[in-house]
Amino acid sequence: MEISTTTAIVSLVFGYLLGSIPFGLWLTRVAGLGDVRKIGSGNIGATNVLRTGNKGLAAATLLLDMLKGTAAVVAANLYAGETASLVAGFGAFLGHCFPAWLGFKGGKGVATFVGILIGLAWPVALAFGAIWLGVAALTRYSSLAALIATVGVTIIMFLAYPLAPALTVMALTIICWAKHHANIARLLDGSESRIGAKG
C-alpha cells in the first residue's frame, strides 16, 4: 500500500525520535553509575550496560530498546497502515544506531532489530531468538550469534513474507553488520570476547 510523502516523512521522524531514546544511558545515570559510554565498548546498549555489573539495568535496557522498535511499528501501523509501519520501524532503527543527541553514536541495533521484528512478524522474532541461542551455545560469541541471526531471519522474510517487509529487514541487517565492523574484525583475528569470559 502506497503512502503519501508527508505520511512517510512523519512516520520516519516519529520512528527516529522513538528509537533515539538512549535508555541505557539514562538508566545507568539514574542509578548513579555514571556515563555508560565511558566504560567497556562505549556503547549505550544492554551488553555494555551489563559491564556495569548491574544485570537488572542491562535487562531493562534490553527490554526497552526492543519495545521502542515494536512501538514504532505498531503505532504507525494503527494510524497509517503497513507501509508506514515499515518506514517507522526503519526510522526507529536509525534512531537507535545514530541518535542525533549523542553525536550519532548509538547502539548496534540488535535489541531494536528484534523489537521491530516483533511488530512486523513475531514468528520471525522467535526464529531470531532460536538462531541466536543456538549459535551462542555453540560458539559463546554473542556478536556472531546476532550477526548470523540477522542473516537467518532475512532469508526467512524473503521466503515467507511479502517483498517490502523482507527488503526492510535486509536493510536493517546491512546496517547491523556495518555497526558490528569492530566485532567482525575481532572475530576474524580471534580476539573477540566470549560469553562468560572474565576480564
C-alpha positions as a Markdown table, in Angstrom:
| # | Residue | x | y | z |
|---|---|---|---|---|
| 1 | Met | 0.0 | 0.0 | 0.0 |
| 2 | Glu | 1.4 | 3.4 | -1.1 |
| 3 | Ile | 1.5 | 6.3 | 1.3 |
| 4 | Ser | 1.9 | 10.0 | 0.8 |
| 5 | Thr | 5.3 | 11.7 | 1.1 |
| 6 | Thr | 4.0 | 13.5 | 4.1 |
| 7 | Thr | 3.0 | 10.3 | 5.9 |
| 8 | Ala | 6.3 | 8.7 | 5.0 |
| 9 | Ile | 8.3 | 11.6 | 6.4 |
| 10 | Val | 6.1 | 11.8 | 9.6 |
| 11 | Ser | 6.5 | 8.0 | 10.1 |
| 12 | Leu | 10.3 | 8.2 | 9.6 |
| 13 | Val | 10.7 | 11.1 | 12.0 |
| 14 | Phe | 8.3 | 9.5 | 14.6 |
| 15 | Gly | 10.3 | 6.2 | 14.4 |
| 16 | Tyr | 13.6 | 8.0 | 14.6 |
| 17 | Leu | 12.7 | 10.1 | 17.7 |
| 18 | Leu | 11.3 | 7.0 | 19.4 |
| 19 | Gly | 14.3 | 4.9 | 18.5 |
| 20 | Ser | 16.8 | 7.5 | 19.6 |
| 21 | Ile | 15.8 | 7.4 | 23.2 |
| 22 | Pro | 19.0 | 6.3 | 24.9 |
| 23 | Phe | 17.6 | 4.1 | 27.6 |
| 24 | Gly | 20.9 | 2.5 | 28.5 |
| 25 | Leu | 22.5 | 5.9 | 29.1 |
| 26 | Trp | 19.5 | 7.2 | 31.1 |
| 27 | Leu | 19.1 | 4.2 | 33.3 |
| 28 | Thr | 22.8 | 4.0 | 34.3 |
| 29 | Arg | 22.8 | 7.7 | 35.1 |
| 30 | Val | 19.7 | 7.5 | 37.2 |
| 31 | Ala | 21.2 | 4.5 | 39.0 |
| 32 | Gly | 24.3 | 6.6 | 39.9 |
| 33 | Leu | 26.6 | 4.5 | 37.7 |
| 34 | Gly | 27.8 | 7.4 | 35.6 |
| 35 | Asp | 28.1 | 7.6 | 31.8 |
| 36 | Val | 28.0 | 4.1 | 30.3 |
| 37 | Arg | 29.8 | 5.4 | 27.2 |
| 38 | Lys | 32.9 | 5.7 | 29.4 |
| 39 | Ile | 33.2 | 2.0 | 30.1 |
| 40 | Gly | 33.7 | -1.1 | 28.1 |
| 41 | Ser | 32.9 | -0.7 | 24.4 |
| 42 | Gly | 31.5 | 2.8 | 25.0 |
| 43 | Asn | 28.2 | 1.5 | 23.6 |
| 44 | Ile | 24.8 | 2.5 | 25.0 |
| 45 | Gly | 23.2 | -0.9 | 24.6 |
| 46 | Ala | 22.4 | -3.7 | 27.0 |
| 47 | Thr | 25.6 | -5.6 | 26.5 |
| 48 | Asn | 27.7 | -2.6 | 27.7 |
| 49 | Val | 25.3 | -1.8 | 30.5 |
| 50 | Leu | 25.9 | -5.3 | 31.7 |
| 51 | Arg | 29.5 | -4.3 | 32.2 |
| 52 | Thr | 28.5 | -2.0 | 35.0 |
| 53 | Gly | 27.7 | -5.2 | 36.9 |
| 54 | Asn | 24.0 | -4.4 | 37.2 |
| 55 | Lys | 22.1 | -7.3 | 35.5 |
| 56 | Gly | 18.8 | -5.7 | 36.2 |
| 57 | Leu | 19.6 | -2.5 | 34.4 |
| 58 | Ala | 21.0 | -4.5 | 31.5 |
| 59 | Ala | 17.8 | -6.5 | 31.3 |
| 60 | Ala | 15.7 | -3.3 | 31.5 |
| 61 | Thr | 17.8 | -1.7 | 28.7 |
| 62 | Leu | 17.4 | -4.7 | 26.5 |
| 63 | Leu | 13.6 | -4.7 | 27.0 |
| 64 | Leu | 13.2 | -1.0 | 26.5 |
| 65 | Asp | 15.4 | -1.0 | 23.4 |
| 66 | Met | 13.3 | -3.8 | 22.0 |
| 67 | Leu | 10.0 | -2.1 | 22.9 |
| 68 | Lys | 10.8 | 1.2 | 21.2 |
| 69 | Gly | 11.2 | -0.7 | 17.9 |
| 70 | Thr | 7.9 | -2.6 | 18.5 |
| 71 | Ala | 6.1 | 0.6 | 19.5 |
| 72 | Ala | 7.2 | 2.4 | 16.4 |
| 73 | Val | 5.9 | -0.3 | 14.1 |
| 74 | Val | 2.7 | -1.0 | 15.9 |
| 75 | Ala | 1.7 | 2.7 | 16.3 |
| 76 | Ala | 2.5 | 3.6 | 12.7 |
| 77 | Asn | 0.5 | 0.6 | 11.5 |
| 78 | Leu | -2.5 | 1.6 | 13.6 |
| 79 | Tyr | -2.6 | 5.1 | 12.4 |
| 80 | Ala | -1.3 | 4.9 | 8.8 |
| 81 | Gly | -1.0 | 1.3 | 7.7 |
| 82 | Glu | 1.6 | -1.3 | 6.9 |
| 83 | Thr | 3.9 | 0.7 | 4.7 |
| 84 | Ala | 4.1 | 3.5 | 7.3 |
| 85 | Ser | 4.9 | 0.8 | 9.9 |
| 86 | Leu | 7.9 | -0.3 | 7.8 |
| 87 | Val | 9.1 | 3.3 | 7.4 |
| 88 | Ala | 8.7 | 3.9 | 11.2 |
| 89 | Gly | 10.5 | 0.7 | 12.1 |
| 90 | Phe | 13.4 | 1.7 | 9.8 |
| 91 | Gly | 13.4 | 5.1 | 11.4 |
| 92 | Ala | 13.5 | 3.6 | 14.9 |
| 93 | Phe | 16.5 | 1.5 | 13.9 |
| 94 | Leu | 18.3 | 4.6 | 12.5 |
| 95 | Gly | 17.4 | 6.5 | 15.7 |
| 96 | His | 18.9 | 3.8 | 18.0 |
| 97 | Cys | 22.1 | 3.4 | 15.9 |
| 98 | Phe | 22.6 | 7.1 | 15.1 |
| 99 | Pro | 20.9 | 9.3 | 17.7 |
| 100 | Ala | 21.4 | 13.0 | 16.9 |
| 101 | Trp | 21.7 | 14.0 | 20.5 |
| 102 | Leu | 24.6 | 11.7 | 21.1 |
| 103 | Gly | 26.7 | 12.8 | 18.1 |
| 104 | Phe | 25.1 | 10.0 | 16.0 |
| 105 | Lys | 27.0 | 7.4 | 18.1 |
| 106 | Gly | 24.3 | 5.0 | 19.4 |
| 107 | Gly | 23.9 | 1.3 | 19.9 |
| 108 | Lys | 24.5 | -1.6 | 17.4 |
| 109 | Gly | 20.8 | -2.2 | 17.0 |
| 110 | Val | 20.3 | -5.8 | 17.9 |
| 111 | Ala | 17.6 | -5.3 | 20.5 |
| 112 | Thr | 15.8 | -2.8 | 18.4 |
| 113 | Phe | 16.1 | -5.1 | 15.4 |
| 114 | Val | 14.3 | -7.8 | 17.4 |
| 115 | Gly | 11.6 | -5.3 | 18.6 |
| 116 | Ile | 10.9 | -4.3 | 15.0 |
| 117 | Leu | 10.6 | -8.0 | 14.1 |
| 118 | Ile | 8.1 | -8.4 | 16.9 |
| 119 | Gly | 5.9 | -5.7 | 15.4 |
| 120 | Leu | 6.3 | -6.8 | 11.8 |
| 121 | Ala | 6.3 | -10.6 | 12.1 |
| 122 | Trp | 6.5 | -12.0 | 15.6 |
| 123 | Pro | 7.2 | -15.7 | 14.5 |
| 124 | Val | 10.3 | -14.4 | 12.8 |
| 125 | Ala | 11.4 | -12.7 | 16.0 |
| 126 | Leu | 11.1 | -16.1 | 17.7 |
| 127 | Ala | 13.2 | -17.6 | 14.9 |
| 128 | Phe | 15.8 | -14.9 | 15.6 |
| 129 | Gly | 15.9 | -15.9 | 19.3 |
| 130 | Ala | 16.3 | -19.6 | 18.4 |
| 131 | Ile | 19.1 | -18.9 | 16.0 |
| 132 | Trp | 20.9 | -16.6 | 18.4 |
| 133 | Leu | 20.6 | -19.1 | 21.3 |
| 134 | Gly | 21.9 | -22.0 | 19.1 |
| 135 | Val | 24.9 | -20.1 | 17.7 |
| 136 | Ala | 25.7 | -18.6 | 21.1 |
| 137 | Ala | 25.6 | -22.0 | 22.8 |
| 138 | Leu | 27.9 | -23.5 | 20.1 |
| 139 | Thr | 30.4 | -20.6 | 19.9 |
| 140 | Arg | 29.9 | -18.5 | 23.0 |
| 141 | Tyr | 30.2 | -15.4 | 20.8 |
| 142 | Ser | 27.2 | -13.0 | 21.3 |
| 143 | Ser | 28.2 | -10.9 | 18.4 |
| 144 | Leu | 28.5 | -13.8 | 16.0 |
| 145 | Ala | 25.1 | -15.2 | 17.2 |
| 146 | Ala | 23.5 | -11.8 | 16.5 |
| 147 | Leu | 25.1 | -11.5 | 13.0 |
| 148 | Ile | 24.1 | -15.0 | 11.9 |
| 149 | Ala | 20.6 | -14.5 | 13.3 |
| 150 | Thr | 20.1 | -11.3 | 11.3 |
| 151 | Val | 21.0 | -13.1 | 8.1 |
| 152 | Gly | 18.9 | -16.1 | 9.0 |
| 153 | Val | 15.7 | -14.0 | 9.6 |
| 154 | Thr | 16.4 | -12.0 | 6.4 |
| 155 | Ile | 16.3 | -15.3 | 4.5 |
| 156 | Ile | 13.1 | -16.3 | 6.3 |
| 157 | Met | 11.5 | -13.0 | 5.4 |
| 158 | Phe | 12.2 | -13.4 | 1.7 |
| 159 | Leu | 10.9 | -17.0 | 1.7 |
| 160 | Ala | 7.7 | -16.4 | 3.7 |
| 161 | Tyr | 6.7 | -12.7 | 3.7 |
| 162 | Pro | 6.0 | -10.0 | 1.1 |
| 163 | Leu | 8.8 | -8.2 | -0.6 |
| 164 | Ala | 8.5 | -4.8 | 1.2 |
| 165 | Pro | 9.0 | -6.1 | 4.8 |
| 166 | Ala | 11.7 | -8.5 | 3.6 |
| 167 | Leu | 13.6 | -5.7 | 2.0 |
| 168 | Thr | 13.2 | -3.6 | 5.1 |
| 169 | Val | 14.7 | -6.4 | 7.3 |
| 170 | Met | 17.5 | -6.8 | 4.8 |
| 171 | Ala | 18.3 | -3.1 | 5.1 |
| 172 | Leu | 18.4 | -3.4 | 8.9 |
| 173 | Thr | 20.7 | -6.4 | 8.6 |
| 174 | Ile | 23.1 | -4.5 | 6.4 |
| 175 | Ile | 23.3 | -1.6 | 8.9 |
| 176 | Cys | 23.6 | -4.0 | 11.8 |
| 177 | Trp | 26.6 | -5.7 | 10.2 |
| 178 | Ala | 28.2 | -2.3 | 9.5 |
| 179 | Lys | 27.7 | -1.3 | 13.1 |
| 180 | His | 29.4 | -4.6 | 14.1 |
| 181 | His | 32.5 | -4.0 | 12.0 |
| 182 | Ala | 34.8 | -3.9 | 15.0 |
| 183 | Asn | 33.3 | -7.2 | 16.3 |
| 184 | Ile | 33.8 | -8.8 | 12.9 |
| 185 | Ala | 37.4 | -7.8 | 12.9 |
| 186 | Arg | 37.9 | -9.3 | 16.3 |
| 187 | Leu | 36.1 | -12.5 | 15.3 |
| 188 | Leu | 38.4 | -12.8 | 12.3 |
| 189 | Asp | 41.6 | -12.3 | 14.4 |
| 190 | Gly | 40.4 | -14.4 | 17.3 |
| 191 | Ser | 40.3 | -11.6 | 19.9 |
| 192 | Glu | 36.5 | -11.3 | 20.3 |
| 193 | Ser | 35.3 | -11.8 | 23.9 |
| 194 | Arg | 33.3 | -14.9 | 24.5 |
| 195 | Ile | 30.1 | -15.0 | 26.7 |
| 196 | Gly | 31.1 | -15.5 | 30.3 |
| 197 | Ala | 34.7 | -14.7 | 29.7 |
| 198 | Lys | 36.5 | -12.9 | 32.6 |
| 199 | Gly | 38.1 | -9.6 | 32.2 |
